[in-house]
Amino acid sequence: MLVVRDVEVRVGARLLLEKASFQVAPGDKIGLVGRNGAGKTTLTKILAGAGQPTSGTISHTGSVGYLPQDPRTGDPEVLAKNRILSARGLDTVISRMRRTEEEMASTDPAIQERAMERYARVEAELTAAGGYAAEAEAARISANLGLPDRVLSQPLRTLSGGQRRRIELARILFSDADIMLLDEPTNHLDADSISWLRSYLINYSGGLMVISHDTELLEQTVNKVFHLDANRSLLDVYSMNWKRYLQQRATDEERRRRERKNAERKADRLFAQAEKMGAKATKAVAAKNMARRAERLLSGLEAERVQDRVAKIKLPEPAPCGRTPLTASGLSKAYGSLEVFAGVDLAIDRGSRVVILGLNGAGKTTLLRILAGLGEPDTGEVHPGHGLKLGYYAQEHETLDVERTVLENMKRASPELNETEVRKVLGSFLFTGDDVEKKAEVLSGGEKTRLALATLVVSSANVLLLDEPTNNLDPASREEILAAIHSYAGAIVLVTHDEGAVEALEPDRVLVLPDGTEDLWTAEYAELITLA
């Protein structure tokens, strides 16, 4: 059980959460919701022990499994399979068993005898940790998350961001933790994996808190909803499922508006009466008391919700360029003996719209990085055309310097703008006041997305390489980026699992990996989007 008492959360001077108390017990399946930047990711980090509250206490019994948004955790040289098995300590036990088996085959009798003695101890450890059945369980979870054996046999450093995240999700699910804290667990999952994960969470008997913009996941799995209200810095607790929460939330907001309106009407009458009475010296004290009563009437109300602001996203006006600003020929990439893709030829004409499809691990992100000049192909070349100006949006936000502040990242991306102009652009992406002084490393996934998009706005790029640009966004912000993609006049190369993003793009061509097949876009390819 996880118990939270009077917890306050601040980022700098900004209050995110005031005096929250709640508990997560076995069987509780909680959807943690709120707009981007409200503090959901910050709160889950603190609950997982990866941060500290400003005040209050957090205690738990049993184990806690935490899936952060950033998958870049663990030793990059460790095999993916061992990373998953490490959740129960099985990686070291199995490694020792394999070494012992090799020594048992030694021709040296002394080495062989010692190994045979040690084998019984190692086998007992393996049995205590779940034995071979646990190893099979890990393989089954991995397969259901779209991680085949060839991926599990690779070092973490060779995997894409999506694969790394699925490895971490598999690790958390395999850990058999008493409480799971999952931050956007469906990111980078295909349709089949999302369906399997929903079933897994429905049957999970421990305590669960999940942040997700996948409303179908919330509708099918949660039995409580915690709404983190950014306007009031409060956590509203709804002990009900998702559909009832939406109904109750609408009822609560209507009640607040009605109470506020009635109170303001009464307060106006009191203030008016006090003003009349105040003109007479004999009634001055009574007038003051009446005014105070009106003030108390207003201050005692819950503040009316301010409409959540949404970032006004407009992609850059593309700089002039030649007819074909970017071409690639004969691109291939492999990690060791594992070929990722081969024979990719691509010509990006001015204003063209290309979507890249392929199963997870087919090399979509790797190809975008090569086109952006951030990775090297094993064979082939990328040729910049006349006037090319590239803009690259990376799904894991690696274009951001996490050690720099929001303002410093923006200045680095737009050195020709003065600070007032930079702050104006940041303001349109909801970074105002002290927010611009926050380091990028403390931003939520949605905030990092907004900052990365803000750096594109000032780039005057005429070719945009977009890798999952709608991940981590609330519905309103997602609609903004879809509209921006639709209206952008330059060329776009898009990687996405989001059918809405492809509809907004209106692609004229498709590139299917790993074969590198290029074709004109037709409706038949739409079926591959959620599978990609």
Secondary structure by P-SEA (a helix, b strand, c coil): cbbbcbbbbbccccccccbbbbbbccccbbbbbbcccccaaaaaaaaaccccccbbbbbbccbbbbbccccccccccccaaaaaaccccaaaaaaaaaaaaaaaacccaaaaaaaaaaaaaaaaaaaaaccaaaaaaaaaaaaaacccccccccccccccaaaaaaaaaaaaaaccccbbbbccccccccaaaaaaaaaaaaacccbbbbbccaaaaaaccccbbbbbcccccbbbbbcccaaaaaaaaaaaaaaaaaaaaaaaaaaaaaaaaaaaaaacccaaaaaaaaaaaaaaaaaacccccccbbbbbcccccccccccccbbbcbbbbbccccccccbbbbbbccbbbbbbbbcccccaaaaaaaaaccccccbbbbbbccbbbbbbbbcccccccccccaaaaaaaacccccaaaaaaaaaaacccccccccccccccaaaaaaaaaaaaaaccccccccccccccccaaaaaaaaaaaaaccbbbbcccccaaaaaaaccccccccccccccccccccccccccc
